[in-house]
Each structure stands twice: as C-alpha cells, then as structure tokens.
C-alpha cells in the first residue's frame, strides 16, 4: 500500500513557496500542479463535482492566506494541502444537512476486512462499512486515509503532522475501535 | 453526516480531466483571494504592533501636553515669572 500521493513533489517547490510568500500571484504554479490531486481527493469523499470544487477552492484559499505561516519540515507541500483538505471535508460532513455517500472500491474493503480478520462475505462487508460510518470522524478518517486513499504510514503521518510511527499506532487503534463496534453489532 | 457505499465494479468513478479543468481557474481563484483579503483587512488598532505604536504616540503626546501646560510655582504657590538671559520678563511676549 505504498502510495505516492504526497511524495509527488513539484520541482523547485521551496523556491516557489518562498516566492508565493512574498507575492500571492506567484502561487500559480503550486495551484496548477496540486489542483488535480486535491480535487480528486475531495471528490472521492463528497461525490459531487460542485461541492468538490467549492471545498478545493477553500483549501487553496486557506493555503494562500496562511502561506506565510507555512514552515518546511521536510514534508512535501502537498501533505499540508491534504491536511487542510481533510479538515475541510470533515467540516463539510459536520455542517451538511444532507447525508454524504462515500463510495469505496470493493478491493479496498477486502483489504480492510483482511486487516481486521472479518472474512469476506458480502453481508459482513456491509456490516463493517456501516460500523465504520458510526465511528467518530477523526477515527474513520484514519481508516479512509490508509485503506481507501491508499496512503502509506509515512504519508498519513505527513498529513496529520505526526511521525510515521505515531501514524501507524493511530491507524491500529482506529482498527481496534472498528473491530469493537463490529463485535458489538454481531452480538 | 456520511455513509459508505461499496463500488463492486472494477472501475472507480473518478472525475475526468475535462471536469477538473472546467473547475480549475487560477484567475478566478486569485479574484476570490483578493476579495477575501480586502474584506478582512484588520483595523489598525487590532494589529498588535500598530496598537503598541499608537499607544506610544498617544503617551508621548500626553506627556508633552502636560509638561507644556504646567506652570512653575514658588513655595507660596505663586507662579514664577519666566525671564530670558537679559533678565526681562518673557511673559506676554
């Protein structure tokens, strides 16, 4: 599951960020390069192009408004954008009165089922994803990042602003919580 | 509020490049940024540095004004007449 979501860096990224800090018009190359991956990341979670556009716009706006506060800690700029995007999507879930349906690939559900040793029956899959929706947003977000966005622990760490080891611990704790909820429904 | 739905087909429903290109507009984004920056301009007194500067200017102005208005008085409380180096009164000049 070693994805390359945030490891795909823009050449001369540091120079471009420094330029954008001085002149917001110089943000263009960063916007052009990262718009597509951020839009797709959001679209997969909201399944509506206009909502995705609105959230993506907010993400880049927040990034540009706060770019002077951005500090390079060795992580790619995209991980900061993914972090803002995750927060914005969570805010959208909280504020939206409509139920948002997140579509997930069966192959990803099978990987999740294998991880929590729940077998692969269709009924069981439906139960697991029902339980996943019952988890608090920060917990389900960890599982989404790992299994549905196919991020590595290093990338999850970059998005959450924690170490790779800490990201791994958080994901496994989230899986334990999911297992408990599934167990509670099964009994 | 969210719920999950399993996509059992082998094809992931992702937005096309055309759809993304339709929404990607740096000019539009820049206009929105300028609008937000203009709208949310912080008043001078809410800027910490500017507030301290204005406070300092006000304090100096106050001290200068009080110093300027003070009259020197002698032990009996009568104002001391200001004289120049030739000994002539400067009052009324």
Interface residues (C-beta under 8 A of the other chain):
Chain A: X24 X25 X28 X31 X32 X35 X36 X39 X40 X43 X44 X47 X49 X52 X53 X56 X57 X60 X61 X64 X65 X93 X96 X97 X98 X99 X100 X101 X102 X103 X104 X105 X106 X109 X125 X126 X129 X130 X132 X133
Chain B: X1 X2 X3 X4 X5 X6 X7 X8 X12 X13 X14 X15 X17 X19 X20 X23 X24 X26 X29 X30 X32 X33 X36 X37
